[in-house]
Amino acid sequence: MSGFEVLVIVLLIGGLILPIWALVATVHFANAKARHKAQSAQRCMAFTAVMDRLLNELRADRKRAPIVLACIRELQTFPEYRDISVTLINDINVSGNTPYDNMLRNELQKTEAFLLEAQP
């Protein structure tokens, strides 16, 4: 292989292939960052929807225990908001001795333990 051919190959690799790969990588990382931001916003909206539903159920005159239980269990899917969730869980007082009251106490303890053990 002559020196000219080696020079052409080096120029092709350095002048075309590397910049193209750099462009592809830049676009990929920019898109990944945008996707992460969108997913974060969607998770925030989902968390606020769960919290809104839970607080509405707790404030209602007629509490529907299965919905409250489901909302509390759903808080486990949002460990990034554990400080807010644990504060809310600690503010919930369960009085009574019905099966749902016992289930609610148990679920509150499980969810709090799960969130406190979760890594950020």
C-alpha positions in Angstrom: 0.0 0.0 0.0 1.4 3.3 -1.0 1.7 6.4 1.2 -1.0 8.1 -0.8 -3.5 5.3 -0.2 -2.7 5.3 3.6 -3.2 9.1 3.6 -6.6 8.7 1.8 -7.7 6.1 4.4 -6.6 8.3 7.3 -8.3 11.3 5.9 -11.5 9.3 5.3 -11.5 8.0 8.8 -10.5 11.2 10.4 -12.4 13.5 8.2 -15.7 11.7 7.6 -16.3 8.7 9.8 -15.3 10.2 13.2 -17.3 13.4 12.8 -20.3 11.4 11.6 -20.0 9.1 14.7 -19.6 12.2 16.9 -22.7 13.7 15.5 -24.7 10.5 15.9 -23.5 10.2 19.5 -24.4 13.8 20.3 -27.9 13.4 18.9 -28.4 10.2 20.7 -27.4 11.6 24.1 -29.5 14.8 23.5 -32.5 12.6 22.8 -31.9 10.4 25.8 -31.7 13.5 28.0 -35.0 14.8 26.6 -36.6 11.4 27.1 -35.4 11.3 30.7 -36.9 14.7 31.3 -40.2 13.7 29.8 -40.4 10.5 31.8 -39.6 12.5 35.0 -42.4 14.9 34.3 -44.8 12.0 33.6 -43.8 10.3 36.9 -44.3 13.5 38.8 -47.8 13.9 37.3 -48.6 10.2 38.1 -47.4 10.7 41.7 -49.5 13.9 42.1 -52.5 12.0 40.7 -52.1 9.2 43.3 -51.6 11.7 46.1 -54.7 13.7 45.0 -56.8 10.6 44.9 -55.6 9.4 48.3 -56.1 12.8 49.9 -59.6 13.1 48.4 -60.5 9.6 49.7 -59.1 10.4 53.2 -61.1 13.7 53.3 -64.4 12.1 52.1 -67.2 11.4 54.5 -67.5 7.9 53.3 -64.0 6.4 53.0 -63.6 3.6 50.5 -61.0 1.4 52.1 -60.0 -0.6 49.0 -59.2 2.6 47.1 -57.2 4.0 50.1 -55.3 0.7 50.3 -54.5 0.7 46.6 -53.3 4.3 46.7 -51.0 3.7 49.6 -49.6 0.6 48.0 -49.1 2.6 44.8 -46.9 5.0 46.7 -44.2 2.3 46.7 -43.7 2.8 42.9 -42.5 6.4 43.6 -39.4 6.0 45.8 -38.0 9.3 44.6 -40.9 11.0 46.5 -40.4 9.0 49.6 -40.0 12.0 52.0 -43.5 13.3 51.0 -45.0 9.8 51.0 -43.6 8.9 54.5 -44.8 12.3 55.9 -48.3 11.6 54.6 -48.3 8.0 55.9 -47.3 9.2 59.3 -50.2 11.7 59.3 -52.8 9.0 58.7 -54.5 7.8 61.8 -56.4 4.5 61.7 -59.0 4.0 64.4 -61.3 1.0 64.4 -60.9 -2.7 64.3 -62.6 -3.8 61.1 -60.7 -6.1 58.7 -60.1 -3.0 56.4 -58.7 -1.0 59.4 -56.3 -3.8 60.1 -55.3 -4.2 56.5 -54.8 -0.4 56.3 -52.5 -0.4 59.4 -50.6 -3.3 57.9 -50.3 -1.6 54.5 -49.2 1.7 56.1 -46.4 -0.1 58.0 -45.3 -2.1 54.9 -45.2 0.9 52.7 -43.4 3.1 55.2 -40.8 0.4 55.7 -40.4 -0.1 52.0 -39.9 3.6 51.3 -37.5 4.1 54.1 -35.3 1.2 52.8 -35.5 2.4 49.2 -32.4 4.0 47.7 -32.8 7.5 46.1 
